[in-house]
């Protein structure tokens, strides 16, 4: 079974990199917003306004990454068993993914992050994602059904850790 602690460490490492990139982008955007070159020369010159909007958006991204990192750092590592109900922190495998040894880790953020631990392929999903909504509250051997784009996925939960 994949080590949940290692998955969480990998996610936090990736989020930390993205967080630092967002901090750098926010600092650059703030500098551009207050730069002498951004001062409006006419009433139609919106460079300073655009730069300040960009800086605000970048600052919001910084806060979102920090929130995601904090959520993973405070995530309780729980071992689920076949009688458990799927919730945050669960590792889930669908029957169609057993051959490829693919697992879904339900995390508080960073949906879409992929990693490999040993021979296991892991994709992080959030409870808000279509797959997350289909899995939360289910148990091992339960059927799931969801729409992924224009495709209907029908499968069952073959493993839960």
N, C-alpha and C positions, 0 to 999 in steps of 0.2 A: 504494500500500500504506500502511496506517496506520502511523504512527511509533510504534514500541514504547516509545521513551523518553518520548514525550508521554503514552501510556497509563499508564505507570508513574507519571509525575508526577501525573496526575489521580487515580489510585488513592491515592497517598500523601497528597495534599491532602485527599481525603475521609476517609481513615483518621485523619489528624491532627485533623480536626474532631471525629470520633467519639471519639477518644482524649481530647481536651480535655473533651468532654461527660462522659465516663466519670470523668475526674479530678474534675470539679466534683461529680458525683453521689456519688463515693466520699467526698469531703471533707464533703459535707452529711450523708451517712450516718454517718461517723465522729463528726461533731459531735453528731448526734442520739443516738448510742450513749452518749456521755459527758455529755450534758446533764443538769442537775439534775431536769428534768421527767421524765426516763426512769427515775429511781430507783424501784424496786419499792415499792409501798405495802402489798401483801399478797403471800402466797406464790403467788397465782395471777396476779399482774401480770407479764406477760412482755414488756413494751414494750422494756426495755433489751436483753433477749436477742434479740428480733426485730431491733432496730436494729443490733446487732453482727453478726448473720448477714447483714443487708443490706450493711453496710459491707464485710464479707469478700467477698461476691459482687461488689460494685462494684470492689473492689481487684483481684480476679481479672480482671475485664473490662479494667481499665487495663493490666494485664500482657499480656493477649491482644492488645490493639490495638498495644501497643509491639512485641510480637513480630512482628505482621503488618507493621508499618512497617519494622522491621529486615530482614525477609525480602525486602521489595520493594527496599530500598536496596542489598542485597547480590546481587540477581538479575542474573545475567549476561545481556546482550542478545545473543542468538544469531540469526543469519539462517538460517532453515531453507530447504531446497530440496526439489524433488519426490522426491529419493532419501532425504531425512532421515526419521528416525523421530520421531514427535510426542513432545515432552517439555515440561517446564516452560519457559515463555517463548515457546511457539509461538503463532502466529496461524493459525487454522484456519477454513476456510469449507466448509460442506456444500453439495451441489449445489442443494438446495431453498432455500437462503438466498442464492444468487447474485443473483437478481433484486432482492431487497431490500437487497443489498450488506451483509449481516449477517455478522460475524466473531466467533469465539470466541477470547479470549485466555486461555491457560492460566497462571494465576498461583498463587503460594503461599498466598494468602488472599484475602479480600474477594469470594468467590463471589457472583454475582448483581449486582455493580456494573455499571452500564451507562453508556456515554458515546457521544458522536458526535464523530468527527474527520473534517472535510470531509464527504463523502457516505457515509462508512462508519459503520455502527452496530456497536458493539462490546459484547459481554457477557463479563465475566470469569467464568471457571469454575475450579474447583480440581481437581487430580487425583483427589480423594476423591469428587467429585460423580458421579452416574450418567453424565453426558455426558463428564466427564473420564476416567472409567474406560474408557468405550467408545473414546475417542480415543488415549489414551496408548499408545505403542508401534506405532501404525499409521502408514501412509505415504499420500501422496497417491494417489488413485484406489482406495484400499481401501474396502470396504463396511463400514458399521457398523450395528448393530442394538441397540436398548435399549428398555427399558420406561420411559415417562414417565407416571407415574400408572397408568391403565388402558389407555393408548395405546401401541402398539408403533411405534417409529420405525425405519424402514429408509431408509438414505440412503448416499451415498458422499462421500468427502472430495474436493472439487473443487479446493481450493487450500490451500497451506501456505506460510507465510512465516516 
